Amino acid sequence: MLTLNQIRNNPEELIKKLSVRNKDFTELIHEAIKTDDKRREIQRKFDAVSEQSNKFAKSIGQLYKEGKQDEANAAKANAASLKEEIKVLTTELNQTKNNLQTILAEIPNIPHSSVPKGKTDADNEQIRKGGTIPELKNKVPHWELADKYDLIDFELGNKITGAGFPVYKDKGAKLQRALIAFFLDEADKAGFTEIMPPLVINEASGFGTGQLPDKEGQMYQITEDKLFLIPTAEVPVTNLYRNVILKAEDFPIKMTAYSSCFRREAGSYGKDVRGLNRLHQFDKVEIVQIQHPDKSYKTLDEMVAYVESLVQKLELPYRIVRLCGGDLGFTSALTCDFEVYSAGQDKWLEVSSVSNFESFQANRLKLRFKEEGEKQTQLAHTLNGSALALPRIVAALLENNYTEEGIKIPKVLQKFLNFDIIN
């Protein structure tokens, strides 16, 4: 969430920067300022009436002691009247504050200056490519390979739960476990502290990282308890530091977590959701960093390089793209997506998003820090990335490594398995 200072300092410049998202936020920005003006005016009245009420309250006892009963009674009546006025002002102030929070929650993060203009993923900017696209005699999609080698049962998952909840079997399940172990081991070597978070969050946690309000209807909700299934481990892990004041020397805070993730994927349909391409439940290893504002973009580059190293070790052809304004997430200032080539489908599949949220999440979380010797607190910067999401990685591994002998396992995964080929 943007701070009021960010909004009030130069609203026209802010509107211009937000326009990179292909939407006009003029009305919303002006409404935020208007509502904040109203809040300030009510606050001034409240403070003035409260001060006057306190003066009357303090004088009553003294007036009675001095025998000035009429004046004391008048002061008492005035104090009672002011208390009623305070009640009215309190109600107005709380309502205005709530209205202001609702408006602020509708304003997205400011895109970084490097975010390209564009409307859809077709306008994203390629940063670089790596790896070699395999030349295969037989291009077979992963859902056919999963069926052929009995690795993943989509129909059984549909029977148990519904579409988008596959059952991994035998070597398919072991491949999942191997990938999770590999990603966590690599994160440990890179200095990330492993966290095992809850898979269920409350409303405050969802709001803190920007998943709530749920504008796109993607969250699974446990209605009776007002809880939500996590869409990514980013949410509970980042919320470990909600309402926390750090010291500058605490940076960087580096965390990683494996979790199942749950997304309704409302509105998704067609060939692009077939097999592992788009699931309602999937496994992912996440990396999260909390960093000093002066160093967050250097950290973003480091996180991108780290995720790139994972894809390289898996020997997958990949490309890295910078998301354009129209494709940029609500909370992100800058996002780099990783896509791997899927030979059986002859297409690129997104497998990771690495983002800098700057202070946007931190403001919602009230995640602050103090410089040494300073009394004033500042908002920290938060970053996160998938390292990596498993479904499309598995899809690409199966399709790209398919041979007449079977599906070959990348060398980095073989130590976690008791086989080097699926046949």
C-alpha positions in Angstrom: 0.0 0.0 0.0 1.3 3.4 -0.9 1.8 5.9 2.0 -0.1 9.1 2.2 3.1 11.0 1.7 3.7 9.2 -1.6 0.2 10.2 -2.7 0.1 13.8 -1.5 3.7 14.9 -2.4 3.1 15.0 -6.1 -0.2 13.5 -7.1 0.1 14.4 -10.8 3.5 12.7 -11.1 2.2 9.7 -9.3 -0.8 9.4 -11.7 1.7 9.6 -14.6 3.8 6.8 -13.2 0.8 4.6 -12.5 -0.4 5.1 -16.0 2.3 2.6 -17.1 -0.2 0.0 -15.8 -2.6 1.0 -18.6 -5.2 2.4 -16.3 -6.2 5.9 -15.2 -5.9 6.3 -11.4 -6.7 10.0 -11.4 -10.1 9.7 -9.7 -8.8 7.3 -7.1 -5.8 9.4 -6.2 -7.9 12.6 -5.9 -10.5 10.7 -3.8 -7.7 9.5 -1.5 -6.5 13.1 -1.0 -10.0 14.4 -0.5 -10.8 11.7 2.1 -7.5 12.4 3.9 -8.3 16.1 4.0 -11.7 15.2 5.6 -9.9 12.9 8.1 -7.5 15.7 9.0 -10.3 18.2 9.5 -12.2 15.9 11.7 -9.0 15.1 13.6 -8.4 18.8 14.2 -12.0 19.2 15.6 -11.6 16.1 17.7 -8.4 17.3 19.2 -9.8 20.8 19.9 -13.0 19.5 21.5 -11.0 17.0 23.5 -8.7 19.7 24.8 -11.6 21.9 25.8 -13.4 19.0 27.5 -10.3 18.1 29.5 -10.0 21.7 30.7 -13.6 21.8 31.9 -13.1 18.4 33.6 -10.1 19.6 35.4 -11.8 22.8 36.6 -14.9 21.2 38.0 -13.3 19.9 41.2 -11.5 23.2 41.9 -14.6 25.3 41.4 -16.5 23.2 43.9 -13.7 23.6 46.4 -13.8 27.3 45.9 -17.6 27.3 46.6 -18.4 28.3 43.0 -21.2 25.8 42.7 -23.0 27.5 39.8 -19.8 27.8 37.8 -18.9 24.2 38.6 -22.4 23.0 37.5 -22.0 25.0 34.3 -18.6 23.5 33.7 -20.0 20.0 34.3 -22.8 20.6 31.8 -20.3 21.9 29.2 -18.1 18.8 29.8 -21.0 16.5 29.3 -22.0 18.3 26.1 -18.5 18.1 24.8 -18.3 14.3 25.6 -21.4 13.8 23.4 -19.7 15.8 20.6 -16.5 13.7 21.0 -18.6 10.5 20.6 -20.0 11.9 17.3 -16.6 13.0 16.1 -15.1 9.6 17.0 -17.7 7.8 14.9 -17.1 10.2 12.0 -13.3 9.9 12.4 -13.3 6.1 12.4 -15.6 5.9 9.4 -13.5 8.3 7.5 -10.3 6.3 8.4 -12.0 3.1 7.2 -13.1 4.8 3.9 -9.5 6.1 3.4 -8.0 2.6 4.0 -10.5 1.1 1.5 -9.4 3.7 -1.1 -5.7 3.2 -0.4 -6.1 -0.6 -0.8 -7.3 -0.1 -4.3 -4.2 1.8 -5.5 -1.4 -0.5 -6.8 2.3 -0.2 -6.4 4.3 2.4 -8.4 6.1 0.6 -11.3 9.8 1.0 -11.3 11.2 3.3 -14.1 12.5 0.3 -16.0 9.1 -1.3 -16.4 8.2 -1.3 -20.1 4.9 0.0 -21.3 2.6 -2.6 -22.6 -0.8 -4.3 -22.1 -0.3 -8.0 -22.1 2.4 -10.6 -21.7 3.1 -10.2 -25.4 4.6 -6.8 -24.5 7.0 -8.2 -21.9 10.7 -7.4 -22.5 13.1 -10.3 -22.9 16.3 -9.8 -20.8 18.2 -12.9 -21.9 18.0 -16.5 -22.9 20.0 -19.6 -22.0 20.2 -23.3 -22.6 19.6 -25.3 -25.8 16.1 -26.2 -27.1 16.2 -30.0 -27.6 15.7 -31.5 -31.1 13.5 -34.5 -30.5 12.3 -37.1 -32.9 9.1 -37.5 -30.9 7.5 -34.5 -29.3 5.1 -35.9 -26.6 3.2 -33.7 -24.1 3.8 -34.4 -20.5 0.2 -35.6 -19.8 0.7 -38.4 -22.3 4.1 -39.3 -20.8 2.7 -39.2 -17.3 0.0 -41.7 -18.4 2.5 -43.9 -20.3 4.9 -44.3 -17.3 2.1 -44.1 -14.7 3.7 -41.0 -13.0 0.6 -38.7 -12.5 -3.0 -39.6 -12.4 -5.2 -36.6 -13.3 -8.4 -38.6 -13.4 -7.9 -40.0 -10.0 -7.3 -36.5 -8.6 -10.5 -35.4 -10.3 -12.3 -38.3 -8.5 -10.9 -37.5 -5.1 -11.2 -33.7 -5.3 -11.8 -32.2 -8.7 -9.9 -30.9 -11.7 -6.6 -29.3 -10.9 -5.7 -31.7 -8.1 -3.5 -34.4 -9.6 -2.2 -37.5 -7.8 1.6 -38.2 -8.2 2.5 -41.8 -8.2 5.7 -43.9 -7.7 8.5 -42.3 -9.7 6.3 -39.2 -10.4 6.0 -38.7 -6.6 9.7 -39.4 -6.1 10.6 -36.8 -8.8 8.5 -34.3 -6.9 10.3 -35.0 -3.7 13.7 -34.9 -5.4 13.0 -31.5 -6.8 11.9 -30.1 -3.4 15.0 -31.5 -1.7 17.2 -30.0 -4.5 15.6 -26.6 -4.3 15.8 -26.5 -0.5 19.4 -27.7 -0.4 20.4 -25.0 -3.0 18.7 -22.3 -0.9 20.5 -23.5 2.2 23.8 -23.2 0.4 22.9 -19.7 -0.7 22.3 -18.6 2.9 18.5 -18.7 3.1 17.0 -19.8 6.5 14.5 -22.6 6.0 11.0 -22.0 7.4 8.1 -24.5 7.6 5.1 -22.1 7.7 1.3 -22.8 8.2 -0.7 -23.5 5.1 -3.6 -21.5 6.4 -3.6 -17.7 7.1 -5.9 -15.2 8.7 -7.2 -12.0 7.0 -4.5 -9.8 8.4 -1.8 -11.9 6.8 -3.6 -11.9 3.5 -3.9 -8.1 3.6 -0.3 -7.7 4.7 1.2 -9.1 1.5 -1.6 -7.9 -0.8 -3.6 -11.0 -1.5 -6.6 -9.4 0.2 -8.9 -7.8 -0.9 -9.1 -10.7 -3.3 -9.9 -8.8 -6.5 -9.5 -11.8 -8.8 -11.2 -14.4 -6.7 -8.1 -16.6 -6.4 -8.1 -17.4 -2.7 -9.6 -20.6 -1.2 -11.5 -19.5 1.9 -12.5 -21.4 5.1 -15.6 -19.4 5.6 -16.6 -20.4 9.1 -13.2 -19.6 10.6 -12.4 -16.6 8.3 -9.2 -18.3 7.2 -7.6 -18.8 3.8 -5.4 -21.5 2.2 -2.1 -19.9 1.1 -1.6 -19.1 -2.5 2.2 -19.2 -1.9 4.6 -19.5 1.0 5.5 -15.9 0.5 2.4 -14.9 2.5 3.0 -16.6 5.8 6.8 -16.2 5.6 6.7 -12.5 5.0 4.1 -12.1 7.7 6.6 -13.4 10.3 7.8 -9.8 10.3 4.4 -8.1 10.5 4.4 -5.3 13.1 8.1 -5.7 13.7 10.7 -3.0 14.0 14.2 -4.2 12.8 17.6 -2.7 13.2 19.5 -1.8 10.0 22.2 -4.3 10.9 19.6 -7.1 10.7 19.5 -6.9 6.9 19.4 -8.9 4.7 16.9 -11.3 6.1 16.8 -14.3 3.8 14.2 -17.1 4.2 13.1 -20.0 2.1 10.1 -22.3 2.5 8.6 -25.3 0.8 4.8 -25.5 0.8 1.8 -26.7 -1.1 0.0 -23.7 -2.7 -3.7 -23.3 -3.4 -5.2 -21.1 -6.1 -8.7 -21.2 -7.5 -7.5 -20.0 -10.9 -10.9 -18.5 -11.6 -11.6 -18.0 -15.2 -8.9 -20.3 -16.5 -9.9 -22.8 -19.2 -8.9 -24.3 -22.5 -5.7 -26.0 -23.7 -3.4 -23.8 -21.6 -4.7 -25.5 -18.4 -4.2 -29.1 -19.6 -2.1 -31.4 -17.5 0.3 -29.6 -15.1 0.0 -26.2 -16.9 -2.4 -24.7 -14.4 -3.3 -26.4 -11.1 -5.4 -25.6 -8.1 -2.9 -27.3 -5.8 0.8 -27.4 -6.5 4.2 -27.5 -4.7 6.7 -24.7 -4.7 9.8 -23.6 -2.9 9.8 -19.8 -2.3 12.6 -17.4 -1.4 11.9 -14.2 0.5 14.2 -11.3 1.4 13.7 -8.3 3.6 16.2 -5.7 2.8 17.4 -2.1 3.3 15.8 0.2 0.7 19.2 1.3 -0.6 20.1 -2.3 -1.5 16.8 -3.9 -2.6 17.5 -3.6 -6.4 21.0 -5.1 -6.1 19.3 -7.9 -4.1 16.7 -8.3 -6.8 19.5 -8.9 -9.4 21.1 -11.4 -7.0 17.8 -13.3 -6.6 17.3 -13.4 -10.4 20.8 -14.8 -10.8 20.1 -17.4 -8.1 16.9 -18.6 -9.8 18.8 -18.7 -13.1 21.4 -21.0 -11.6 18.7 -23.4 -10.6 17.2 -23.6 -14.1 20.7 -24.0 -15.6 21.5 -26.9 -13.2 18.3 -28.6 -14.3 19.6 -28.2 -17.9 16.4 -26.6 -19.1 16.3 -24.0 -21.9 15.0 -20.7 -20.5 14.4 -17.1 -21.0 14.0 -14.2 -18.5 11.5 -11.4 -19.2 10.8 -8.1 -17.5 7.0 -7.7 -17.1 5.4 -4.8 -18.8 3.0 -2.4 -17.0 -0.1 -4.2 -18.1 1.2 -7.6 -16.9 2.7 -6.4 -13.6 1.2 -7.7 -10.4 -0.8 -5.3 -8.1 1.9 -5.3 -5.3 5.0 -5.4 -7.4 7.3 -2.5 -8.5 9.4 -4.7 -10.8 9.0 -8.4 -11.7 11.2 -10.7 -13.8 9.6 -13.9 -15.0 11.4 -17.1 -15.8 10.0 -19.3 -18.6 11.3 -22.7 -19.6 10.8 -24.3 -23.0 8.4 -27.2 -23.1 9.4 -29.4 -26.1 6.3 -31.6 -26.1 4.0 -28.5 -26.3 6.4 -26.4 -28.3 5.8 -23.4 -26.0 7.3 -21.4 -23.1 6.0 -22.0 -19.6 6.3 -19.6 -16.7 8.0 -21.2 -13.7 9.1 -18.3 -11.5 8.4 -14.7 -10.8 11.0 -12.7 -8.9 9.7 -9.4 -7.6 10.7 -6.3 -5.7 7.7 -4.8 -3.8 9.8 -1.9 -2.4 7.9 -0.6 0.7 4.4 -1.5 -0.6 4.0 -4.7 1.4 6.0 -3.3 4.3 3.5 -0.4 4.7 0.7 -2.9 4.9 2.7 -5.1 7.3 4.0 -2.2 9.4 7.4 -3.7 8.9 9.9 -1.0 9.8 13.5 -0.5 10.8 15.8 2.0 12.5 19.2 3.2 11.4 21.8 3.2 14.2 21.4 6.4 16.3 18.2 7.4 14.6 14.8 7.7 16.5 12.7 7.8 13.3 11.7 4.4 11.7 11.6 3.7 8.0 9.7 1.1 6.0 11.8 -1.9 4.9 11.7 -3.3 1.4 10.4 -6.9 0.7 11.3 -9.2 -2.2 10.3 -12.7 -3.2 10.6 -15.3 -5.9 9.7 -18.8 -6.9 12.7 -21.1 -6.6 11.0 -23.0 -8.1 7.4 -23.9 -8.8 7.2 -27.6 -9.5 4.4 -28.3 -12.0 5.8 -26.7 -15.1 9.3 -27.7 -14.2 8.2 -31.3 -14.1 6.3 -30.8 -17.4 9.4 -29.5 -19.1 11.7 -32.1 -17.6 9.4 -34.9 -18.8 9.0 -33.5 -22.3 12.5 -32.3 -22.9 14.3 -35.4 -21.7 12.1 -38.0 -23.4 14.0 -40.5 -25.5 13.3 -43.9 -27.0 14.8 -45.5 -23.9 12.7 -43.4 -21.5 12.9 -40.1 -19.7 16.4 -39.2 -18.5 16.8 -37.6 -15.1 19.1 -34.5 -14.9 22.4 -35.2 -13.1 21.7 -32.8 -10.2 18.6 -34.8 -9.2 20.0 -38.3 -9.5 21.5 -38.2 -6.0 18.0 -37.7 -4.6 16.7 -40.7 -6.5 17.4 -44.4 -6.8 17.0 -44.2 -10.6 18.5 -42.1 -13.4 15.9 -42.8 -16.0 12.1 -43.4 -16.1 11.2 -46.4 -18.3 
